[in-house]
Structures are given as C-alpha cells and as structure tokens.
Amino acid sequence: METADNPALSKVRAELARYEHALVEFSAREKNGAIELVIGLKDNSLGLHTYYAPLHPRDIDHPQFPWTLQRYLYDCLHDYLVEMFIRTPQSRDS
C-alpha cells in the first residue's frame, strides 16, 4: 500500500517530475516496502508492458541522487526499448 508521507517516494517523484519525454511517462511507486521506478508508454494502444525497476534506499539517500537517478533512468530506458524488439537477427525462428 502506498503512503503519501513516504519521504523517499516523494523525493523520487519530485526528481522524476523534472523529466518529460515524448513517448514514455515516468513515475514511482511503493511496492512491498520498496520504491520502484515505473516507465510506461504514453500510448497504451500498442499493448506493450510497463517497465519496473527497483531503487535502492542508499541511492535515494545519497547526496548525488539526482545524477545517479538520471544515469539509472537512461539505462532503464535503453533496456525498456530493447525489450520492445519483436525480432532480431539472434531470434530463433519458430
């Protein structure tokens, strides 16, 4: 259950509010006591999955959090876009 007074969740959401992307939306949620970064497509009609990535509490508490979040966000975006490939040369044909 998400609590509005979770300072770590508020901190992550405040930092994510500084980002806007043409194709994806960024948010954060609390799940089982942990904070997760959530990346989803703005256009849900494609039926693609939402990407979830855990954030470690020590990273959120670190003074360099804005920079580490940016690097992590970009790494997650890369992984999310790669996961959207339908076929690659390495795919096994059915």
CNS distance restraints for C-alpha pairs under 8 A (distance, minus, plus):
assign (resid   1 and name CA) (resid  30 and name CA) 7.09 0.50 0.50
assign (resid   1 and name CA) (resid  31 and name CA) 6.99 0.50 0.50
assign (resid   1 and name CA) (resid  32 and name CA) 7.66 0.50 0.50
assign (resid   2 and name CA) (resid  29 and name CA) 7.08 0.50 0.50
assign (resid   2 and name CA) (resid  30 and name CA) 5.47 0.50 0.50
assign (resid   2 and name CA) (resid  31 and name CA) 7.38 0.50 0.50
assign (resid   3 and name CA) (resid  30 and name CA) 7.84 0.50 0.50
assign (resid   4 and name CA) (resid  10 and name CA) 7.73 0.50 0.50
assign (resid   5 and name CA) (resid  10 and name CA) 7.49 0.50 0.50
assign (resid   6 and name CA) (resid  10 and name CA) 6.28 0.50 0.50
assign (resid   7 and name CA) (resid  11 and name CA) 6.02 0.50 0.50
assign (resid   8 and name CA) (resid  12 and name CA) 6.27 0.50 0.50
assign (resid   8 and name CA) (resid  35 and name CA) 7.62 0.50 0.50
assign (resid   8 and name CA) (resid  57 and name CA) 7.68 0.50 0.50
assign (resid   8 and name CA) (resid  60 and name CA) 6.63 0.50 0.50
assign (resid   8 and name CA) (resid  61 and name CA) 7.79 0.50 0.50
assign (resid   9 and name CA) (resid  13 and name CA) 6.13 0.50 0.50
assign (resid   9 and name CA) (resid  28 and name CA) 6.90 0.50 0.50
assign (resid   9 and name CA) (resid  29 and name CA) 6.89 0.50 0.50
assign (resid   9 and name CA) (resid  30 and name CA) 6.91 0.50 0.50
assign (resid   9 and name CA) (resid  35 and name CA) 6.39 0.50 0.50
assign (resid  10 and name CA) (resid  14 and name CA) 6.02 0.50 0.50
assign (resid  11 and name CA) (resid  15 and name CA) 6.30 0.50 0.50
assign (resid  11 and name CA) (resid  60 and name CA) 7.70 0.50 0.50
assign (resid  12 and name CA) (resid  16 and name CA) 6.14 0.50 0.50
assign (resid  12 and name CA) (resid  28 and name CA) 6.76 0.50 0.50
assign (resid  12 and name CA) (resid  60 and name CA) 7.31 0.50 0.50
assign (resid  13 and name CA) (resid  17 and name CA) 6.12 0.50 0.50
assign (resid  13 and name CA) (resid  27 and name CA) 6.39 0.50 0.50
assign (resid  13 and name CA) (resid  28 and name CA) 5.98 0.50 0.50
assign (resid  14 and name CA) (resid  18 and name CA) 7.17 0.50 0.50
assign (resid  15 and name CA) (resid  19 and name CA) 7.76 0.50 0.50
assign (resid  15 and name CA) (resid  66 and name CA) 6.76 0.50 0.50
assign (resid  16 and name CA) (resid  26 and name CA) 6.46 0.50 0.50
assign (resid  16 and name CA) (resid  27 and name CA) 6.65 0.50 0.50
assign (resid  19 and name CA) (resid  26 and name CA) 7.75 0.50 0.50
assign (resid  20 and name CA) (resid  25 and name CA) 7.28 0.50 0.50
assign (resid  20 and name CA) (resid  26 and name CA) 7.95 0.50 0.50
assign (resid  21 and name CA) (resid  25 and name CA) 6.70 0.50 0.50
assign (resid  23 and name CA) (resid  41 and name CA) 5.92 0.50 0.50
assign (resid  23 and name CA) (resid  42 and name CA) 5.75 0.50 0.50
assign (resid  23 and name CA) (resid  43 and name CA) 7.54 0.50 0.50
assign (resid  24 and name CA) (resid  39 and name CA) 6.53 0.50 0.50
assign (resid  24 and name CA) (resid  40 and name CA) 5.47 0.50 0.50
assign (resid  24 and name CA) (resid  41 and name CA) 4.32 0.50 0.50
assign (resid  24 and name CA) (resid  42 and name CA) 5.17 0.50 0.50
assign (resid  25 and name CA) (resid  39 and name CA) 5.75 0.50 0.50
assign (resid  25 and name CA) (resid  40 and name CA) 5.42 0.50 0.50
assign (resid  25 and name CA) (resid  41 and name CA) 6.12 0.50 0.50
assign (resid  25 and name CA) (resid  42 and name CA) 5.99 0.50 0.50
assign (resid  26 and name CA) (resid  37 and name CA) 7.37 0.50 0.50
assign (resid  26 and name CA) (resid  38 and name CA) 5.76 0.50 0.50
assign (resid  26 and name CA) (resid  39 and name CA) 4.89 0.50 0.50
assign (resid  26 and name CA) (resid  40 and name CA) 6.81 0.50 0.50
assign (resid  27 and name CA) (resid  37 and name CA) 6.16 0.50 0.50
assign (resid  27 and name CA) (resid  38 and name CA) 5.04 0.50 0.50
assign (resid  27 and name CA) (resid  39 and name CA) 6.62 0.50 0.50
assign (resid  28 and name CA) (resid  35 and name CA) 6.81 0.50 0.50
assign (resid  28 and name CA) (resid  36 and name CA) 5.50 0.50 0.50
assign (resid  28 and name CA) (resid  37 and name CA) 4.63 0.50 0.50
assign (resid  28 and name CA) (resid  38 and name CA) 5.33 0.50 0.50
assign (resid  29 and name CA) (resid  35 and name CA) 5.71 0.50 0.50
assign (resid  29 and name CA) (resid  36 and name CA) 5.37 0.50 0.50
assign (resid  29 and name CA) (resid  37 and name CA) 6.79 0.50 0.50
assign (resid  29 and name CA) (resid  38 and name CA) 7.19 0.50 0.50
assign (resid  30 and name CA) (resid  34 and name CA) 5.47 0.50 0.50
assign (resid  30 and name CA) (resid  35 and name CA) 4.57 0.50 0.50
assign (resid  30 and name CA) (resid  36 and name CA) 6.21 0.50 0.50
assign (resid  31 and name CA) (resid  35 and name CA) 6.28 0.50 0.50
assign (resid  31 and name CA) (resid  36 and name CA) 7.00 0.50 0.50
assign (resid  34 and name CA) (resid  54 and name CA) 7.26 0.50 0.50
assign (resid  34 and name CA) (resid  55 and name CA) 7.45 0.50 0.50
assign (resid  34 and name CA) (resid  56 and name CA) 7.89 0.50 0.50
assign (resid  34 and name CA) (resid  57 and name CA) 7.97 0.50 0.50
assign (resid  35 and name CA) (resid  54 and name CA) 6.08 0.50 0.50
assign (resid  35 and name CA) (resid  55 and name CA) 5.60 0.50 0.50
assign (resid  35 and name CA) (resid  56 and name CA) 7.54 0.50 0.50
assign (resid  35 and name CA) (resid  57 and name CA) 7.89 0.50 0.50
assign (resid  36 and name CA) (resid  52 and name CA) 6.18 0.50 0.50
assign (resid  36 and name CA) (resid  53 and name CA) 5.33 0.50 0.50
assign (resid  36 and name CA) (resid  54 and name CA) 4.34 0.50 0.50
assign (resid  36 and name CA) (resid  55 and name CA) 5.59 0.50 0.50
assign (resid  37 and name CA) (resid  52 and name CA) 5.64 0.50 0.50
assign (resid  37 and name CA) (resid  53 and name CA) 5.03 0.50 0.50
assign (resid  37 and name CA) (resid  54 and name CA) 6.10 0.50 0.50
assign (resid  37 and name CA) (resid  55 and name CA) 6.70 0.50 0.50
assign (resid  38 and name CA) (resid  50 and name CA) 7.06 0.50 0.50
assign (resid  38 and name CA) (resid  51 and name CA) 5.75 0.50 0.50
assign (resid  38 and name CA) (resid  52 and name CA) 4.77 0.50 0.50
assign (resid  38 and name CA) (resid  53 and name CA) 6.64 0.50 0.50
assign (resid  39 and name CA) (resid  50 and name CA) 5.94 0.50 0.50
assign (resid  39 and name CA) (resid  51 and name CA) 5.00 0.50 0.50
assign (resid  39 and name CA) (resid  52 and name CA) 6.51 0.50 0.50
assign (resid  39 and name CA) (resid  77 and name CA) 7.76 0.50 0.50
assign (resid  40 and name CA) (resid  49 and name CA) 7.31 0.50 0.50
assign (resid  40 and name CA) (resid  50 and name CA) 4.68 0.50 0.50
assign (resid  40 and name CA) (resid  51 and name CA) 6.22 0.50 0.50
assign (resid  41 and name CA) (resid  48 and name CA) 7.70 0.50 0.50
assign (resid  41 and name CA) (resid  50 and name CA) 7.27 0.50 0.50
assign (resid  44 and name CA) (resid  48 and name CA) 7.08 0.50 0.50
assign (resid  48 and name CA) (resid  84 and name CA) 7.65 0.50 0.50
assign (resid  51 and name CA) (resid  80 and name CA) 6.41 0.50 0.50
assign (resid  53 and name CA) (resid  76 and name CA) 7.43 0.50 0.50
assign (resid  55 and name CA) (resid  59 and name CA) 7.06 0.50 0.50
assign (resid  55 and name CA) (resid  60 and name CA) 7.21 0.50 0.50
assign (resid  56 and name CA) (resid  60 and name CA) 6.60 0.50 0.50
assign (resid  57 and name CA) (resid  61 and name CA) 6.23 0.50 0.50
assign (resid  58 and name CA) (resid  62 and name CA) 6.05 0.50 0.50
assign (resid  59 and name CA) (resid  65 and name CA) 6.05 0.50 0.50
assign (resid  59 and name CA) (resid  68 and name CA) 7.36 0.50 0.50
assign (resid  60 and name CA) (resid  65 and name CA) 5.63 0.50 0.50
assign (resid  61 and name CA) (resid  65 and name CA) 6.91 0.50 0.50
assign (resid  64 and name CA) (resid  68 and name CA) 6.28 0.50 0.50
assign (resid  65 and name CA) (resid  69 and name CA) 5.78 0.50 0.50
assign (resid  66 and name CA) (resid  70 and name CA) 6.22 0.50 0.50
assign (resid  67 and name CA) (resid  71 and name CA) 6.39 0.50 0.50
assign (resid  68 and name CA) (resid  72 and name CA) 6.08 0.50 0.50
assign (resid  69 and name CA) (resid  73 and name CA) 5.80 0.50 0.50
assign (resid  70 and name CA) (resid  74 and name CA) 6.17 0.50 0.50
assign (resid  71 and name CA) (resid  75 and name CA) 6.17 0.50 0.50
assign (resid  72 and name CA) (resid  76 and name CA) 6.04 0.50 0.50
assign (resid  73 and name CA) (resid  77 and name CA) 6.11 0.50 0.50
assign (resid  74 and name CA) (resid  78 and name CA) 6.22 0.50 0.50
assign (resid  75 and name CA) (resid  79 and name CA) 6.34 0.50 0.50
assign (resid  76 and name CA) (resid  80 and name CA) 5.99 0.50 0.50
assign (resid  77 and name CA) (resid  81 and name CA) 6.11 0.50 0.50
assign (resid  78 and name CA) (resid  82 and name CA) 6.20 0.50 0.50
assign (resid  79 and name CA) (resid  83 and name CA) 6.16 0.50 0.50
assign (resid  80 and name CA) (resid  84 and name CA) 6.67 0.50 0.50
assign (resid  81 and name CA) (resid  85 and name CA) 7.38 0.50 0.50
assign (resid  87 and name CA) (resid  91 and name CA) 5.90 0.50 0.50
